[in-house]
Structures are given as structure tokens and as C-alpha cells.
């Protein structure tokens, strides 16, 4: 699975299972994209020329997505993380509340 942020041509790679286990918001995003790909005759992956699912978060700084994935895999935030970075991670979580539940 690939998380793509604002202005990024490439995103941050992560296992969908880890994203889904990390938070209910991520679980909804993974489920939404998987269902969309399954019901789309072209498949969102093939249409984008990708062999994996892509979650696009156009309002999110790509640095925050990398930090989020690093936290999910490593279990903690980097020591260089600022309070503004933590607030940004909270904004990523709020973005997910707009994603329809399936």
C-alpha cells in the first residue's frame, strides 16, 4: 500500500495490514481503497499503473506520512519530532473521519 501526500509524485510504502491494525481511521482508509479497487472494473491500481493500492491524502504533508509509517513500524516517534509534527499527525487522523464506512 502506498500513502501519497500533497504534491508528492511517490508516496510512503506500508503494509495495509499494519496500517489497519494501527488505527480505526487507517483501517477505514484501507478498507475503502480495497473495496473501491475490487468494484472498479479497471481497478484503481491498474488505472494508476500501480501494482498496489494507493491512498491519496492531498492535504497532508508527505513528511507527516513518513513519520506516521515510521511510528507504526517502530512504535515511537522520532526524537526530532516537533509539537507541530504531532499536531499534523492529529490532522491526518481527522481527515479519515470523512471517509465513508463500508
N, C-alpha and C positions, 0 to 999 in steps of 0.2 A: 504494500500500500504506500502511496506517496502523498504527503501533505504539501500543498503548494500555497505559498503566501503571496502577498501583494508584490507585484512586479517581478516575481521570480520566474525564470524560464524552466528551472528544475526545482524540485522540492526535496523534502527530507523523507527518506525511506524508513518505514517501520512495519512490523508485522501487525496485521489487522487484529489478531487475537490479543496482542499486548495492549494495543490502543483500547480495544473493547473492555478489557479487564481493568484498565487504569481508571476509567470514569464512565458514569452513565451518559455523559454528553458524547464522549468519543464512541461509546457503544452505539448510540443512535446514529452518529455520522457514518460509522462503518456499515451498519445495517441498511441505512438509507442508500448508500452508494452501491452496496451489493444487490439490493432489490432493484434498483434502477438499472444496473447492468444486466441483471437476469431478465428483466421485462422489455428492455430495449432491443429491438430486432437487430440493430447494428452492434449493440453493446458499447457502452461508454468507453471501454478500454480500447477496442478496435478503432472506434471513431477518432480517438485521440492518438492513435498509433502507439499505444502502450500495451504491455502485456500484464498490467496490474491495475488495480483500482486507484483512482486519483480523487482525493478530497481537496477541493479548491476553497481556500479561505482568503478571498481577495482583500479583506480589510485587515489582515493580520500580517505583522512584520515577520519575514522569513526567519530572522534570528530567534524570535519567540518560539516558532515551531520547532527549530532545532533544540532550543533549551527544553521545551516540553518533552520531546522524544528522549533527550539525554536524561531527563529526570525520571521518565517512565522506565527506561532501561537501567539506570544507575541507582535509582531510589532516593536521590537527593539532588538539590540544586547546586550549581557551581558556586564556589566561594566568590567569584567575581560578579555574581548576580546582584543587581541593584533593586531597590524598592520599586522603581518604575518597571523593571522587568517582571517582578512578581505581580504588580497591578496589571501589566499586559497579559500575563498568563490567565488572570481572572477574566479579562475581556474575552479571551479565546473561549473560556467556559461559558460565558454568557451568550456568545454567538451561537452556540449549539442549541440554545433554548428555542431558536426559531426554526429548527429542523423538524419536519413532520415526523410523528411517531408511526411506526408500522406494526 
